[in-house]
Amino acid sequence: MPTTTTTRPSEARTRLLTTASRIFYSEGIHSVGVDRIIAQAQVTRATFYRHFPGKEDLVVAYLQGADQAIRDQVASIIAEGRPAADTVQAVAAWIAHGIRSDGFRGCAFLNAAAEHHDPAHPVHRAVLAHRQWFLDTIHTLMADIDRTKSEAAAQHFVMLRDGAMAAGCLFDPELICDTFLRGVEGLVLTHGARRTS
């Protein structure tokens, strides 16, 4: 019987990606050079280029890692098996928890998009792929509440989330989160009320 093996990323690649992710998120992408990442990850330049042909590839890997972490967290919330309306609010509560966390600097994807405007750029495409997945996921949950105008309800949720993520690092995160959570609660109630109208 053939066996399958899962190749684990090398320690050096993991260190590079962890270092880059921390710095890119806290300081931005364009302002951080490869030399600094190499120095802080304590790898050689040859090791860096063996794992990432260029900085762009490292940035895409950073966004893919952030995307996977969010997908995993949302999947775990969905797997709890609550009604769709409760699940939507649980996703919102998780987002609010992130906004309240130390070191919060907004949405990694919106931040990356602000630095990479070209829709054809791989970084911009990685941002759009994540956002499309998130919109589709919320749309599925909203459709489980009620199919009528579920796409518009999902877009409304994403807009509320984007506003909270942008404002959460500029103003009092508690106030922003309270406003965001009230907005999501109202959206869910209004959307769910369509079933009885």
Buried (B, 14 or more C-beta within 10 A) or exposed (E): EEEEEEEEEEEBBEBBBBBBBBBBBEEBBEEBEBEBBBEBBEBEEEBBEEBBEEBBBBBBBBBBBBBEEBBEBBEEBBEEEEEBBBBBBBBBBBBBEBBEEEEBEBBBBEBBBBBBEEEEBBBBBBBEBBBEBBBEBBBEBBBBBBEBBBBEBBBBBBEBBBBBBBBBBEEEBEEBBEBBBEBBBEBBEEBBEBEEE
